């Protein structure tokens, strides 16, 4: 049985403007995320929190993000949770 997809492109486009949603190139992501995604359905998304033209690597002293994207990330996660709870309730 195919697991439900609570974070697909169509779901994201229902709560966010389509012109702001872009497909990213396939990547492995972090190895720990890949490992956990083997056990349970998972989704990975980028919020586009880059502040300027400086490449700031994760876990580096100069790492920083544009915090204005936090509400967008919270909305994406909330919508995924809402869809999941709705499906559980319908069963």
C-alpha positions in Angstrom: 0.0 0.0 0.0 1.3 3.4 -0.9 1.7 5.7 2.2 -0.2 8.9 2.1 1.7 12.0 0.9 1.1 14.9 3.2 3.8 17.2 1.8 3.5 16.9 -2.0 3.7 19.8 -4.4 0.0 20.1 -4.8 -0.5 20.3 -1.0 2.2 23.0 -0.8 0.6 25.0 -3.7 -2.8 25.0 -1.8 -1.3 27.1 1.0 1.4 29.0 -0.9 1.6 30.8 -4.1 2.6 28.4 -7.0 5.2 30.8 -8.3 7.1 30.5 -5.0 7.2 26.7 -5.2 10.1 25.2 -7.2 11.2 21.6 -7.7 14.7 21.0 -6.4 17.3 18.7 -7.9 17.2 15.3 -6.3 19.8 15.0 -3.5 20.6 12.5 -0.8 20.1 15.0 2.0 21.7 14.1 5.3 22.5 10.4 5.7 20.5 10.3 9.0 17.4 11.7 7.2 17.7 9.1 4.4 18.0 6.3 7.0 14.9 7.5 8.9 13.0 7.8 5.6 13.5 4.1 5.0 11.4 3.4 8.1 8.6 5.9 7.7 7.1 8.1 4.9 9.2 11.3 4.8 9.5 14.6 3.0 12.3 17.0 2.7 11.9 20.7 1.7 14.0 23.8 1.5 12.6 27.1 2.6 15.0 29.4 0.8 16.3 31.1 3.8 19.5 32.4 2.3 20.1 36.0 3.3 22.5 37.3 0.7 25.2 36.0 -1.8 27.4 34.6 1.0 27.5 30.8 1.1 26.9 30.0 4.8 27.4 26.3 5.5 25.5 24.5 8.2 27.3 24.0 11.5 29.7 26.9 10.7 30.3 30.0 12.8 28.9 32.4 10.2 25.7 30.3 9.6 22.6 32.5 9.6 19.2 32.5 7.9 16.5 35.0 6.9 14.1 34.4 9.8 11.1 35.8 7.8 10.7 32.2 6.3 9.8 30.7 9.7 6.1 31.3 9.3 6.2 29.7 5.9 7.9 26.6 7.3 5.4 26.5 10.2 2.5 26.7 7.8 3.9 23.8 5.6 4.3 21.6 8.7 0.9 22.6 10.1 -0.8 21.7 6.8 0.9 18.3 6.6 -0.2 17.6 10.2 -3.8 18.7 9.4 -4.0 16.4 6.4 -2.6 13.5 8.4 -5.1 14.0 11.3 -7.9 14.4 8.8 -7.0 11.0 7.2 -6.7 9.3 10.6 -10.1 10.6 11.6 -11.7 9.4 8.4 -10.5 5.8 9.0 
